[in-house]
Amino acid sequence: MVLLKLFPATTLLLFLISKASIARALLNEKTIDMVVTAHPLATAAGEKILQAGGTAADAMVAIQAVLGLVEPQSSGIGGGAFVVYYDSASGETTTFDGRETAPAAAAEDRFEGIGFLSAWQSGLSVGVPGVPRLMKDVHQRFGRLNWNEALFQDGIDLAKDGFKLSQRTEDLVNRLLDFNAQIGFDCEERSLLWRDPIAFEYFINTGDGGPADCVALPAGTIKVNTDYAATLKLLASQGADGFYAGDMAEAIVAAVQNDTSHPGDMTVSDLMDYKVIEREPVCLKNYRGKRVCGMGPPSSGGLAVGQMLGILNTFEVLDNKPLSADAVHLFSQAGRLAFADRNLYVGDTDFVTVPVEGMLDVAYLAERASLITMNGSDIGIVEAGIPPGVNINGTKRGADNKVKTTGTSHVSIVDRCGNALSMTTTIESPFGNGVMVNGFLLNNELTDFSFAAKDEEGTYISNRVQPKKRPRSSMSPTIIFNESGLLEAVTGSPGGSQIIGYTAQSIYNMFDFGLDPESAAALPHYQNNNADKTSIEIPIDNVTLDYAIDNLTLDLENRGHVVRHTSMNSGLSIILVSQEDGMLLGGADPRRDGTVGSTVMSDEETDTSYFCPPSSSSHKSSKSHENKKMKSSWSYKSKSSKSNKSKKSKISWSYKSKSSKSQKNRKNTIAY
């Protein structure tokens, strides 16, 4: 399936649609690629790379470089990520595990006697970052443009010339300042939150009155980060090795080991030993005729989303009522059952056995679904099931029921050759562990481990801390295929343990209720992660769909639910491929700053098949693909103004095809 390369074009037009948005082609025009990210500058950077002839993998590198600068509270090169990638030339889907790892010196009692706040704001919480190696490995496998400064140019220029701080960044900084005051500190005494003087100076406006008057720098402030520009240049020139060794590695280790809260134990050897692991995707074979593929362990996302959808698939499709009591009841019960299994069984498969196939077994899910009655009462907190492959007489394991919200971001991309990428990327809590190194924030990912090694009965917990282990995640990057195996959707979201529900509901909204991506993202959320209460989202004026929340609450309470009204801050990035005409439809979550970027072209223009290489054995290994890429005649030149204040930027690309003389030295210039 190469859905997009069949469309002709020589003249390309870029659309950047902000907020809750849907990208549609104009009359007699079709979308040939699409990017959805959490920030307009990141979307623009990714779309620019696609227009330069890059693949989804190339665009991801540029996007992550920008997100780490303009959305520092959520992700960055000091964190980790998961990628699900569909390669249209081979028809294969694979995943990349760039999750952070515990240092070699980490022990099971790492957080013993330490509360979450102290653990979060410490050197003990920092895992070995995975994002730089992930960027390089995915690019080496599936990228087309050369790995050089051009891929990082938007991030470098924005860091050097300045960018505007967002309202979301300001709000989150102030939230942590308020929390600092609540626990008895002020801006002069910052032993936990904002203890790092570099981060404090970067994000806080101390005002004329000094630190005691501190507030967040206001949204719209032009911020320059020359250290980050230098870090991106290092990555561009030295690849991931420049991050995991040398001066950069020494700086990261020094920040971790000298943390003024609780020093950590990461070493340069830990950084040098880090590896991204390519894993098989976890796929639910049938949900309303779709194949739903996601990330397997150490993420629980692919399994939990798959279990929820597999349970829902045993029930008839409801009639276009996504906010009915029936829809919410059924979805919440599926969530209860999925989280019961997730909490007990999922951990890093290099350390524990996870019954992946059994958890998605059709008969097992039907058995679990039989616990639900459509018109019955809430089933309440449930025990995990016993999926096929679990030895009931074997070693018992304890459950880790911790629920958290986090600082995370999601990226969805479809390029003009039909390749698709779904990436969820994170530094864990907002602003990670609060410490900046060379322009970026460190993560606090190790707080995703269970703080206890054993449960109350003395049984070991699958998600306990162990040396070099990857903590369990809820990140759920997802790619969906139709019954013929053709690409149909890309989705995912930030949101801590609620990511699973957000992602599953986006699929539920589109394929049970026929909603387009914009509407699917804007619909109010509901879920139950096997907790005592079912959460439903308070509608947000001019953001989410308004609905009769009190009426829904009463209907659910009549079914035995204890209902909680709450804010549910998802950040969905969705792309849907129309099965009628190949149109790409995009939706960016209106609750955040996301945008959709798209390139469209006229039906009357010439063939662009030169963008899309035929299936090649070069995709079978990183080495062979790298060799092919070194011989490539793609070139990329940035003509962007040094000043970020300029509204226009030009990209020129050239491609030389040995198979067609008429296409040699073809050039095009795109302005936006």
Beta strands, then each sheet from edge to edge (+ up, - down):
strand 1: 13-18
strand 2: 29-37
strand 3: 80-87
strand 4: 92-98
strand 5: 163-164
strand 6: 204-205
strand 7: 215-216
strand 8: 222-223
strand 9: 277-279
strand 10: 282-287
strand 11: 290-294
strand 12: 407-414
strand 13: 420-428
strand 14: 436-437
strand 15: 440-441
strand 16: 478-481
strand 17: 487-491
strand 18: 526-527
strand 19: 534-537
strand 20: 563-566
strand 21: 573-577
strand 22: 584-588
strand 23: 595-602
strand 24: 635-638
strand 25: 650-655
strand 26: 666-671
sheet 1: 1+ 23- 2+ 12- 13+ 3- 4+ 9-
sheet 2: 5+ 8-
sheet 3: 6+ 7-
sheet 4: 10+ 11- 16+ 17- 21+ 22-
sheet 5: 14+ 15-
sheet 6: 18+ 19- 20-
sheet 7: 24+ 25- 26+
end
